[in-house]
Amino acid sequence: MRIVDIIEKKRDGNSLTEEEINFFVEGYTKGDVPDYQASALAMAIYFQDMDEREKAAITKAMMYSGDTIDLSEIEGIKVDKHSTGGVGDTTTLILAPLVASVGVPVAKMSGRGLGHTGGTVDKMEAVPGFHVEIEKQQFVDLVNNNGLAVMGQSENLTPADKKLYSLRDVTGTVNSIPLIASSIMSKKLAAGADSIVLDVKTGSGAFMKSLEDSKALAEAMVHIGKELGRQTTAVISDMNQPLGYMVGNALEVKEAAYTLRGDGPTDLTELCLTLGSHMVVLAEKAKTTDEARKMLEDAIKSGAAMEKFEQFLDAQGGDSSVIRDLNRLPVAEHTIEVTASKDGYVSEIVADEIGTAAMMLGAGRATKDSEIDLAVGIELKKKIGDAVKKGEPLAIMHANNKDINNVSERIIDAFKISSEAVESPTLVYDTFSS
Protein backbone atom coordinates (compact mmCIF):
# COMPACT_ATOMS: atom_id res chain seq x y z
CA MET A 1 0.00 0.00 0.00
CA ARG A 2 1.32 3.45 -0.94
CA ILE A 3 0.23 6.77 0.55
CA VAL A 4 0.35 8.46 -2.88
CA ASP A 5 -2.30 6.01 -4.16
CA ILE A 6 -4.52 6.89 -1.18
CA ILE A 7 -4.08 10.61 -1.90
CA GLU A 8 -5.00 10.16 -5.56
CA LYS A 9 -8.00 8.02 -4.69
CA LYS A 10 -9.45 10.67 -2.38
CA ARG A 11 -8.45 13.47 -4.78
CA ASP A 12 -10.64 11.82 -7.41
CA GLY A 13 -13.63 11.69 -5.03
CA ASN A 14 -13.56 8.00 -4.13
CA SER A 15 -14.16 6.52 -0.68
CA LEU A 16 -11.19 5.19 1.26
CA THR A 17 -11.30 1.78 2.91
CA GLU A 18 -10.76 1.35 6.66
CA GLU A 19 -7.42 -0.32 5.89
CA GLU A 20 -6.27 2.69 3.83
CA ILE A 21 -7.32 5.12 6.55
CA ASN A 22 -5.55 3.06 9.23
CA PHE A 23 -2.42 2.92 7.04
CA PHE A 24 -2.38 6.72 6.77
CA VAL A 25 -3.10 7.48 10.45
CA GLU A 26 -0.60 4.92 11.76
CA GLY A 27 2.07 5.98 9.27
CA TYR A 28 1.64 9.68 9.98
CA THR A 29 1.69 9.17 13.76
CA LYS A 30 4.94 7.18 13.53
CA GLY A 31 6.54 9.66 11.12
CA ASP A 32 6.61 7.28 8.15
CA VAL A 33 4.23 9.56 6.21
CA PRO A 34 5.80 13.01 5.74
CA ASP A 35 3.97 16.28 6.36
CA TYR A 36 3.73 17.13 2.66
CA GLN A 37 1.81 13.93 1.88
CA ALA A 38 -0.42 14.31 4.94
CA SER A 39 -1.13 17.90 3.80
CA ALA A 40 -2.09 16.66 0.35
CA LEU A 41 -4.50 14.10 1.79
CA ALA A 42 -6.01 16.66 4.18
CA MET A 43 -6.61 19.01 1.26
CA ALA A 44 -8.18 16.19 -0.78
CA ILE A 45 -10.51 15.45 2.16
CA TYR A 46 -11.26 19.18 2.46
CA PHE A 47 -12.50 19.33 -1.14
CA GLN A 48 -13.97 15.83 -1.58
CA ASP A 49 -15.48 15.25 1.91
CA MET A 50 -15.87 11.81 3.50
CA ASP A 51 -18.89 9.54 3.79
CA GLU A 52 -20.21 8.40 7.18
CA ARG A 53 -18.22 5.16 7.14
CA GLU A 54 -14.97 7.02 6.39
CA LYS A 55 -15.60 9.56 9.16
CA ALA A 56 -16.12 6.76 11.67
CA ALA A 57 -13.00 4.94 10.44
CA ILE A 58 -10.66 7.94 10.75
CA THR A 59 -12.13 8.75 14.18
CA LYS A 60 -11.50 5.20 15.36
CA ALA A 61 -7.96 5.20 13.96
CA MET A 62 -7.10 8.47 15.76
CA MET A 63 -8.79 7.27 18.94
CA TYR A 64 -6.52 4.23 19.10
CA SER A 65 -3.34 6.08 18.03
CA GLY A 66 -2.39 6.57 21.70
CA ASP A 67 -3.74 6.01 25.20
CA THR A 68 -7.38 5.19 25.80
CA ILE A 69 -8.97 5.52 29.21
CA ASP A 70 -10.87 2.55 30.67
CA LEU A 71 -13.60 3.82 32.99
CA SER A 72 -15.29 0.44 33.47
CA GLU A 73 -14.48 0.50 37.21
CA ILE A 74 -16.75 3.52 37.58
CA GLU A 75 -20.32 2.56 38.37
CA GLY A 76 -23.13 3.71 36.09
CA ILE A 77 -23.29 5.23 32.62
CA LYS A 78 -20.56 7.85 32.16
CA VAL A 79 -21.78 10.80 30.10
CA ASP A 80 -19.25 13.33 28.83
CA LYS A 81 -20.03 16.82 27.56
CA HIS A 82 -18.02 18.74 25.00
CA SER A 83 -18.36 22.29 23.71
CA THR A 84 -16.90 23.32 20.37
CA GLY A 85 -15.79 26.51 22.11
CA GLY A 86 -16.98 30.03 22.69
CA VAL A 87 -16.58 33.14 24.82
CA GLY A 88 -17.72 33.06 28.45
CA ASP A 89 -18.56 29.36 28.07
CA THR A 90 -18.83 28.40 31.75
CA THR A 91 -21.14 25.42 31.21
CA THR A 92 -18.72 22.67 32.30
CA LEU A 93 -18.14 24.29 35.70
CA ILE A 94 -21.90 24.27 36.28
CA LEU A 95 -22.92 21.04 34.55
CA ALA A 96 -20.40 18.77 36.27
CA PRO A 97 -21.70 19.30 39.85
CA LEU A 98 -25.28 19.84 38.70
CA VAL A 99 -25.73 16.50 36.93
CA ALA A 100 -23.58 14.71 39.53
CA SER A 101 -26.02 15.95 42.19
CA VAL A 102 -28.81 13.90 40.58
CA GLY A 103 -26.77 10.70 40.34
CA VAL A 104 -25.01 10.97 36.97
CA PRO A 105 -21.32 9.96 37.33
CA VAL A 106 -19.07 12.67 35.88
CA ALA A 107 -15.53 11.49 35.06
CA LYS A 108 -14.05 14.47 33.26
CA MET A 109 -10.70 14.84 31.55
CA SER A 110 -9.95 18.50 30.86
CA GLY A 111 -7.10 20.51 29.48
CA ARG A 112 -5.84 24.07 29.63
CA GLY A 113 -6.96 26.77 27.28
CA LEU A 114 -5.20 28.35 24.33
CA GLY A 115 -6.63 31.50 22.79
CA HIS A 116 -9.60 33.52 24.00
CA THR A 117 -9.76 32.41 27.63
CA GLY A 118 -8.50 29.68 29.91
CA GLY A 119 -9.73 26.11 29.71
CA THR A 120 -11.75 24.34 32.39
CA VAL A 121 -8.60 23.47 34.38
CA ASP A 122 -7.44 27.10 34.35
CA LYS A 123 -10.81 28.27 35.62
CA MET A 124 -10.93 25.68 38.40
CA GLU A 125 -7.44 26.68 39.55
CA ALA A 126 -8.84 30.10 40.47
CA VAL A 127 -10.00 28.20 43.58
CA PRO A 128 -6.96 28.11 45.91
CA GLY A 129 -5.42 24.65 46.23
CA PHE A 130 -7.51 22.94 43.57
CA HIS A 131 -5.53 20.56 41.36
CA VAL A 132 -6.13 17.97 38.66
CA GLU A 133 -2.83 16.10 39.03
CA ILE A 134 -4.34 12.88 40.40
CA GLU A 135 -3.63 9.22 39.69
CA LYS A 136 -6.02 7.06 37.70
CA GLN A 137 -7.15 4.98 40.70
CA GLN A 138 -7.77 8.09 42.79
CA PHE A 139 -9.78 9.52 39.90
CA VAL A 140 -11.93 6.37 39.74
CA ASP A 141 -12.40 6.29 43.52
CA LEU A 142 -13.44 9.95 43.64
CA VAL A 143 -16.10 9.41 40.98
CA ASN A 144 -17.42 6.27 42.69
CA ASN A 145 -17.47 7.96 46.12
CA ASN A 146 -18.53 11.51 45.21
CA GLY A 147 -19.99 11.14 41.72
CA LEU A 148 -17.55 13.67 40.25
CA ALA A 149 -13.85 14.19 39.51
CA VAL A 150 -11.71 16.06 36.99
CA MET A 151 -8.22 15.03 35.98
CA GLY A 152 -5.67 16.50 33.57
CA GLN A 153 -5.62 15.19 30.04
CA SER A 154 -3.12 12.47 29.20
CA GLU A 155 -0.26 13.73 27.04
CA ASN A 156 -0.54 10.62 24.86
CA LEU A 157 -4.28 10.89 24.22
CA THR A 158 -4.95 10.82 20.43
CA PRO A 159 -1.43 11.82 19.29
CA ALA A 160 -2.53 11.40 15.65
CA ASP A 161 -5.11 14.11 16.16
CA LYS A 162 -2.62 16.48 17.82
CA LYS A 163 -0.20 16.04 14.93
CA LEU A 164 -2.82 16.35 12.20
CA TYR A 165 -4.47 19.36 13.85
CA SER A 166 -1.18 21.25 13.95
CA LEU A 167 -0.69 20.48 10.26
CA ARG A 168 -4.22 21.57 9.31
CA ASP A 169 -3.70 24.83 11.19
CA VAL A 170 -0.91 25.87 8.79
CA THR A 171 -2.22 24.34 5.54
CA GLY A 172 -5.67 25.93 5.25
CA THR A 173 -7.55 22.71 6.01
CA VAL A 174 -8.98 23.46 9.47
CA ASN A 175 -12.55 24.07 8.25
CA SER A 176 -13.23 20.53 7.08
CA ILE A 177 -16.31 18.90 8.61
CA PRO A 178 -14.94 15.30 8.59
CA LEU A 179 -11.59 16.40 10.06
CA ILE A 180 -13.19 18.61 12.75
CA ALA A 181 -15.75 15.93 13.68
CA SER A 182 -13.15 13.14 13.87
CA SER A 183 -10.81 15.38 15.90
CA ILE A 184 -13.45 16.11 18.55
CA MET A 185 -14.97 12.63 18.70
CA SER A 186 -11.64 10.77 18.81
CA LYS A 187 -10.70 12.64 22.00
CA LYS A 188 -14.10 12.10 23.64
CA LEU A 189 -14.12 8.39 22.81
CA ALA A 190 -10.51 7.87 23.90
CA ALA A 191 -11.41 9.48 27.25
CA GLY A 192 -13.76 6.58 27.99
CA ALA A 193 -17.25 8.11 27.79
CA ASP A 194 -20.23 5.76 27.42
CA SER A 195 -22.40 8.55 25.99
CA ILE A 196 -21.66 12.08 24.80
CA VAL A 197 -23.55 15.39 24.78
CA LEU A 198 -22.13 17.94 22.36
CA ASP A 199 -22.69 21.69 22.57
CA VAL A 200 -22.07 22.87 19.00
CA LYS A 201 -21.69 26.64 18.99
CA THR A 202 -22.73 28.80 16.05
CA GLY A 203 -22.21 32.48 15.32
CA SER A 204 -19.57 35.20 15.46
CA GLY A 205 -17.81 33.82 18.53
CA ALA A 206 -17.91 30.20 17.40
CA PHE A 207 -15.61 28.07 15.30
CA MET A 208 -18.52 27.44 12.91
CA LYS A 209 -19.89 30.84 11.91
CA SER A 210 -22.96 29.72 9.95
CA LEU A 211 -25.93 27.69 11.19
CA GLU A 212 -25.70 25.46 8.10
CA ASP A 213 -22.10 24.49 8.87
CA SER A 214 -22.91 23.99 12.56
CA LYS A 215 -25.74 21.59 11.67
CA ALA A 216 -23.46 19.66 9.31
CA LEU A 217 -20.85 19.30 12.06
CA ALA A 218 -23.45 18.24 14.63
CA GLU A 219 -24.91 15.60 12.31
CA ALA A 220 -21.44 14.28 11.44
CA MET A 221 -20.48 13.84 15.10
CA VAL A 222 -23.78 12.17 16.00
CA HIS A 223 -23.31 9.71 13.11
CA ILE A 224 -19.74 8.97 14.23
CA GLY A 225 -20.96 8.27 17.76
CA LYS A 226 -23.64 5.94 16.44
CA GLU A 227 -21.19 4.09 14.16
CA LEU A 228 -18.81 3.57 17.10
CA GLY A 229 -21.48 2.43 19.55
CA ARG A 230 -21.93 5.57 21.65
CA GLN A 231 -25.23 7.30 22.31
CA THR A 232 -24.61 10.88 21.18
CA THR A 233 -26.72 14.04 21.33
CA ALA A 234 -25.71 17.37 19.77
CA VAL A 235 -27.31 20.69 20.72
CA ILE A 236 -26.66 23.71 18.50
CA SER A 237 -26.47 26.86 20.63
CA ASP A 238 -25.87 30.53 19.94
CA MET A 239 -22.48 32.22 20.19
CA ASN A 240 -23.31 35.53 18.50
CA GLN A 241 -22.57 37.10 21.89
CA PRO A 242 -20.72 35.84 24.97
CA LEU A 243 -22.62 33.37 27.13
CA GLY A 244 -23.59 34.91 30.46
CA TYR A 245 -21.90 38.13 31.58
CA MET A 246 -18.40 37.09 32.73
CA VAL A 247 -15.34 36.39 30.58
CA GLY A 248 -12.23 35.42 32.56
CA ASN A 249 -11.21 32.63 34.91
CA ALA A 250 -12.10 33.74 38.46
CA LEU A 251 -14.99 35.78 37.06
CA GLU A 252 -16.45 32.67 35.43
CA VAL A 253 -16.06 30.65 38.63
CA LYS A 254 -18.03 33.36 40.39
CA GLU A 255 -20.76 33.23 37.73
CA ALA A 256 -20.87 29.43 37.97
CA ALA A 257 -21.48 29.72 41.71
CA TYR A 258 -24.28 32.23 41.13
CA THR A 259 -25.87 29.86 38.62
CA LEU A 260 -25.67 26.84 40.93
CA ARG A 261 -27.38 28.96 43.60
CA GLY A 262 -30.18 29.81 41.18
CA ASP A 263 -29.07 33.41 40.60
CA GLY A 264 -27.24 32.99 37.31
CA PRO A 265 -27.81 34.73 33.97
CA THR A 266 -30.88 33.56 32.07
CA ASP A 267 -29.03 32.35 28.97
CA LEU A 268 -26.32 30.48 30.87
CA THR A 269 -28.85 28.86 33.19
CA GLU A 270 -31.12 27.83 30.32
CA LEU A 271 -28.31 26.29 28.28
CA CYS A 272 -27.01 24.35 31.29
CA LEU A 273 -30.50 22.99 31.99
CA THR A 274 -30.88 22.00 28.32
CA LEU A 275 -27.50 20.25 28.07
CA GLY A 276 -27.84 18.74 31.54
CA SER A 277 -31.27 17.31 30.73
CA HIS A 278 -29.80 15.40 27.78
CA MET A 279 -26.94 14.13 29.99
CA VAL A 280 -29.41 12.85 32.60
CA VAL A 281 -31.48 11.06 29.94
CA LEU A 282 -28.41 9.44 28.33
CA ALA A 283 -27.34 8.27 31.81
CA GLU A 284 -30.80 6.66 32.13
CA LYS A 285 -31.66 8.63 35.27
CA ALA A 286 -34.78 10.03 33.59
CA LYS A 287 -36.95 8.94 30.66
CA THR A 288 -37.60 12.38 29.18
CA THR A 289 -35.77 15.70 29.07
CA ASP A 290 -38.74 17.34 30.83
CA GLU A 291 -38.39 14.92 33.73
CA ALA A 292 -34.63 15.44 33.77
CA ARG A 293 -34.98 19.22 33.73
CA LYS A 294 -37.28 19.10 36.76
CA MET A 295 -34.66 17.01 38.63
CA LEU A 296 -31.96 19.56 37.84
CA GLU A 297 -34.11 22.54 38.81
CA ASP A 298 -34.93 20.83 42.12
CA ALA A 299 -31.21 20.19 42.75
CA ILE A 300 -30.51 23.91 42.36
CA LYS A 301 -33.43 24.96 44.57
CA SER A 302 -32.59 22.47 47.33
CA GLY A 303 -28.91 23.43 47.41
CA ALA A 304 -27.80 19.91 46.40
CA ALA A 305 -26.00 21.22 43.29
CA MET A 306 -23.98 23.73 45.30
CA GLU A 307 -23.17 21.11 47.96
CA LYS A 308 -21.85 18.82 45.23
CA PHE A 309 -19.68 21.64 43.87
CA GLU A 310 -18.16 22.25 47.32
CA GLN A 311 -17.60 18.51 47.88
CA PHE A 312 -15.86 18.24 44.51
CA LEU A 313 -13.55 21.18 45.24
CA ASP A 314 -12.63 19.87 48.71
CA ALA A 315 -11.91 16.37 47.36
CA GLN A 316 -9.31 17.76 44.94
CA GLY A 317 -7.54 20.04 47.40
CA GLY A 318 -9.57 23.17 46.75
CA ASP A 319 -10.72 25.64 49.40
CA SER A 320 -14.48 25.42 48.91
CA SER A 321 -15.10 28.23 51.40
CA VAL A 322 -14.35 30.71 48.60
CA ILE A 323 -17.56 29.57 46.90
CA ARG A 324 -19.51 30.77 49.92
CA ASP A 325 -17.45 33.98 50.08
CA LEU A 326 -16.78 34.83 46.43
CA ASN A 327 -14.78 37.93 47.34
CA ARG A 328 -11.95 35.56 48.30
CA LEU A 329 -11.43 34.53 44.68
CA PRO A 330 -8.58 36.31 42.84
CA VAL A 331 -9.50 39.97 42.29
CA ALA A 332 -7.95 42.39 39.80
CA GLU A 333 -6.45 45.68 41.02
CA HIS A 334 -8.41 47.89 38.65
CA THR A 335 -11.99 47.98 37.35
CA ILE A 336 -12.51 50.31 34.40
CA GLU A 337 -15.86 51.04 32.75
CA VAL A 338 -16.29 51.01 28.98
CA THR A 339 -19.21 53.30 28.19
CA ALA A 340 -21.65 53.83 25.33
CA SER A 341 -21.08 56.77 22.99
CA LYS A 342 -24.79 57.21 22.21
CA ASP A 343 -28.32 56.22 23.15
CA GLY A 344 -29.90 53.17 21.51
CA TYR A 345 -30.15 49.40 21.70
CA VAL A 346 -27.35 46.85 21.64
CA SER A 347 -27.79 45.13 18.26
CA GLU A 348 -24.56 43.12 18.13
CA ILE A 349 -21.68 42.04 20.36
CA VAL A 350 -18.85 40.54 18.34
CA ALA A 351 -18.01 37.69 20.68
CA ASP A 352 -14.61 37.00 19.11
CA GLU A 353 -13.53 40.56 19.87
CA ILE A 354 -14.62 40.32 23.50
CA GLY A 355 -12.67 37.07 23.82
CA THR A 356 -9.58 38.63 22.26
CA ALA A 357 -9.88 41.67 24.56
CA ALA A 358 -10.00 39.36 27.60
CA MET A 359 -6.91 37.54 26.32
CA MET A 360 -5.09 40.86 25.93
CA LEU A 361 -5.83 41.59 29.59
CA GLY A 362 -4.20 38.25 30.45
CA ALA A 363 -7.24 35.95 30.83
CA GLY A 364 -6.11 33.66 27.99
CA ARG A 365 -2.93 32.38 26.36
CA ALA A 366 -1.56 33.81 23.13
CA THR A 367 0.93 30.88 23.13
CA LYS A 368 1.19 27.63 25.08
CA ASP A 369 3.89 29.18 27.27
CA SER A 370 1.89 32.30 28.19
CA GLU A 371 1.04 32.80 31.86
CA ILE A 372 -2.64 33.30 32.66
CA ASP A 373 -3.79 35.97 35.11
CA LEU A 374 -6.69 34.29 36.91
CA ALA A 375 -8.12 37.59 38.24
CA VAL A 376 -8.57 39.57 35.03
CA GLY A 377 -11.33 39.59 32.46
CA ILE A 378 -14.39 41.40 31.19
CA GLU A 379 -17.78 41.78 32.84
CA LEU A 380 -20.54 42.62 30.38
CA LYS A 381 -23.21 45.02 31.59
CA LYS A 382 -25.35 44.87 28.45
CA LYS A 383 -26.45 42.08 26.11
CA ILE A 384 -28.08 42.10 22.67
CA GLY A 385 -31.56 43.66 22.86
CA ASP A 386 -30.80 45.80 25.94
CA ALA A 387 -31.47 49.54 25.88
CA VAL A 388 -28.47 51.75 26.64
CA LYS A 389 -27.93 55.47 27.24
CA LYS A 390 -24.89 57.55 26.32
CA GLY A 391 -22.27 57.27 29.07
CA GLU A 392 -23.81 54.11 30.52
CA PRO A 393 -21.39 51.17 30.98
CA LEU A 394 -21.40 48.48 28.30
CA ALA A 395 -18.74 46.45 30.09
CA ILE A 396 -16.25 46.60 32.94
CA MET A 397 -12.63 45.61 32.48
CA HIS A 398 -11.01 43.81 35.42
CA ALA A 399 -7.32 44.53 34.90
CA ASN A 400 -3.98 44.39 36.70
CA ASN A 401 -2.44 46.90 34.31
CA LYS A 402 -3.65 50.46 33.70
CA ASP A 403 -2.30 50.53 30.15
CA ILE A 404 -5.49 49.15 28.60
CA ASN A 405 -6.52 51.77 26.00
CA ASN A 406 -6.17 49.31 23.13
CA VAL A 407 -8.32 46.78 25.01
CA SER A 408 -10.97 49.42 25.72
CA GLU A 409 -11.11 50.35 22.03
CA ARG A 410 -11.54 46.72 21.04
CA ILE A 411 -14.48 46.31 23.44
CA ILE A 412 -16.12 49.50 22.17
CA ASP A 413 -15.76 48.27 18.58
CA ALA A 414 -17.32 44.92 19.54
CA PHE A 415 -20.58 46.58 20.63
CA LYS A 416 -22.92 47.77 17.87
CA ILE A 417 -25.68 50.16 18.94
CA SER A 418 -28.85 50.61 16.87
CA SER A 419 -31.43 53.37 17.08
CA GLU A 420 -34.19 50.76 16.78
CA ALA A 421 -35.09 48.02 19.24
CA VAL A 422 -33.80 44.51 18.44
CA GLU A 423 -34.66 41.08 19.80
CA SER A 424 -32.32 38.84 21.75
CA PRO A 425 -30.89 36.02 19.59
CA THR A 426 -32.25 32.48 19.76
CA LEU A 427 -30.32 30.45 22.32
CA VAL A 428 -30.87 26.88 21.08
CA TYR A 429 -31.37 26.33 17.36
CA ASP A 430 -31.62 22.56 16.96
CA THR A 431 -30.91 19.17 18.52
CA PHE A 432 -29.63 15.99 16.86
CA SER A 433 -29.53 12.59 18.54
CA SER A 434 -28.49 9.06 17.72
Secondary structure, DSSP 8 states (H G I E B T S, - for coil): --HHHHHHHHHTT----HHHHHHHHHHHHHT-S-HHHHHHHHHHHHHH---HHHHHHHHHHHHTTSB----TTS-S--EEEEE---SS--HHHHHHHHHHTTT--EEEEE----SSS--HHHHHTTSTT------HHHHHHHHHHHSEEEEE--TTBSHHHHHHHHHHHTTT-S--HHHHHHHHHHHHHHTT-SEEEEEEEESTTSSB-SHHHHHHHHHHHHHHHHHTT-EEEEEEEE-SS-SSSEESHHHHHHHHHHHHHT-S-HHHHHHHHHHHHHHHHHTTS-SSHHHHHHHHHHHHHHTHHHHHHHHHHHHTT--THHHHSGGGS---SEEEEEE-SSSEEEEEE-HHHHHHHHHHHTSS-SSTT----TT-EEEES--TT-EE-TT-EEEEEEES-S--HHHHHHHHHHEEEESS------SEEEEEE-
